Amino acid sequence: MDIDHFTLKKPNYSSLEIRWFFPDNVPELQDFVLDNFNMKPEPEIRTDTYYPISNREDLGIKLRQGNHEIKKRRKPGIPFQFNGNQAGHLEYWDKWILNRPLPELPYTDPFPVRKKRWVLKFNSQSEQDYTAYPYEKNLTQGIQVEYAELKVASDTSHTFGLEVFGDTSRSHLEKITSILPDVICLDFKYSLGYPAWILSQRGK
């Protein structure tokens, strides 16, 4: 199966995302998710197994809780600056979810990542702009905010991500970035998608 041919099919899910990865914990961002809203998320702990493909930062393949997921970036990240001195790359992603293996793909060795995630969802069309909902809440339109600890073998990293789903207008993202803590690590050099980060870790 040719993966690029397969991804011409209608995706199950589309999103606008901005994400950063850090070598150390960033307490201000963790507290932003855990302590700033009406709902306090419980951590979700799981292991996702990725299958990175060399030179394909636009393509993510992983096994998550028994299903294969394919994510493909539509085009390179768009520079986005906010709050004066903070920045990252906006990326539009499409996702396909399958309940069967995908044969004949140029897999590399499996790359398991253990995740401890704190996740909230916000209905960005709500009159109460920052009313939080649990990760399991089925919203047709909203923003997912995530802080996670990532373990790869004996190495630990952290990630902070914002994901707009439903109507993927930038205006929804601008609403939540306006209240992010003023930390210097929200910067271009830390901003990348999961496939690019996986490739950087695999090369260590």
N, C-alpha and C positions, 0 to 999 in steps of 0.2 A: 504494500500500500504506500503510495507516495503521499507524504504528510502535507505538502503544500496543496496538492490536489484535493485531499480530504477536507482541508480547512476552507475550501470554497463553499462548502455546505453552510446552511444557516446555523449560527451558533446557538447554544442553549442560553448564553448569558453574555452581556457586554458591559464594560465598565470603563470609567476614567479613573486612573490611579496615580498617586504620587507616593513614593516610598523612600525611606532612608535606612541604611544599615550602619551599625556602630560596633567597634570592638569592645566597648565597655557599656555598662548600664548607664542610662540617662534618667536619673530620678525624676526630673521635672516632667518628662514625657510620660513616664509610668504613672506618676501622680495625676497627670491630666486625665488619663483614662480611668484610673481607679477612684479618684477622690472628688472630681469636679462636678458630678452630675447626680441626678436623682436616683440612679441605679448603680450599684456596685457590682461589676462583673466578677464571677467566679472564674478561675483559670481553666482553660481547656488544655489538656495535655494529650498529644498524639505524635506519632512519627509518620512523616510523609517521605516516600522514596522517590527521588527525582532521577531522570535519565537524561543528563545533559548531552547536548550535541555541540561539538566544537564549532566556534565561530557563529553560533546561532543565539545571540542575545535576544532575539525577537521571538523565540520559541521555547515554551516550557512543557515538558511531559512529566507527569508524576502519577504515582499510585497512592490514592488517598482513601483509606477505609474501604478497600475492596474495589474501588472504581478507578479507571484510568481517566485522567483529565489532561486535555490539551489546551494550552493558552498560546495565542499568537498575537503579537503586537502589530497594529495596523501600519505604523510608521515610526521613525525614531522619535525619541522623547522631545517634547516642546519645552523650552526654558520658561519657567514660571517664577516670578519674584513676588513676595508679599511681606507685609509688615516692615517694609523698608530695607531690612538687611537679611531676610531669609529667602531661601530659594530651593528649587528642585526641578525635576523633569516630569512633566505631565505625559502619561502614556495611556493610549487607548488600546484596550485588550478585548479580544473575543475568546470565549471558552466553550469547549465541547466536553460533555461528560459521557463516558461509555461504561457499560457494565461488563465489558469483555476485554481481553488483551488486544493489543495492536501488533500484529505480526509484521515482519519485514521492515522494521524501522531501524535506522542507524543508531541504535542505543550504544551508549558507553556503559561502563560499569555502573551498577546501581549506586545512588548517593543518598543514604538516609539522613534525614534531618529531624531531630527530636524538638518539638515545639511546645512551649508553655505560653499560651496566648490569653491576653485579656482583650475582649472585643465588645464593643457597643455598636448599636445602630441608631441612627437618628432619621426621623421623617423630615426631610428638608422642606416639605410643603406645609408643615405644621405651623399654626400660629405661635405655638410655644417652640421657638426655634431649636432649643437644645434639650428637649425632653428625650431621655435615653430609653432604648428598648433593648431587651436581651438579644444576643447574637442569633438565637433560634427564631426570633420573630420574623414572620413572613411579610415583608414590606415590598410593595411594587416600586416605590421610589424612595431613595434615601441615601445616606452616607454611612459607611462602615468605618469605624475608627479602631485601630488595633495597635497594641504594643505587645511584643513577644520576645521571649528569650529563646535562642536557637543554639542547639548543641550538635556539633559535628565531631564525632570521636571525642577527644579530650578538649576541644576548643569550644568556647562560648562566645556568641555574638548576640546583638540585640537589633530589633527592627521596629520602626514606627511607620505605619501606613494609613493612608486615607483612600477610600474607594467609593466613588459615586456610581450608583447603579440605577436602572430605570431611565430617567431622563438624564443623560450624561452631559448636561450643560456645565460649563465652568463656573457659572454663578453660584451653583450649590457648593462647590468646593471653596470658593472665595468666602462664603459665609463662615465656614468652620475654621479656615486658616486664619481668619481675623482674630480669633481668640486663643491661638496656640501660644504656649509659653515662649518667652524670648530667650532661646538657647542658640548658641552659635553653630551647633552641629547640624542644624537644619540648613544645609548648604549643598551646592551642586556636587561637591566632591564625594559626598556620602549618598547621593540620590541615584538609585538604579533599581531595576526590576529584579525579581527573583532569579530568572535565568542568568542574567549577567553576574549576580552575586554568587550563584552556584558555580559558575565557570571560574570565578576568581578564587573560590575556596578549593576547588578541585586541583588548582595549580600549585597549592602550597606544599 
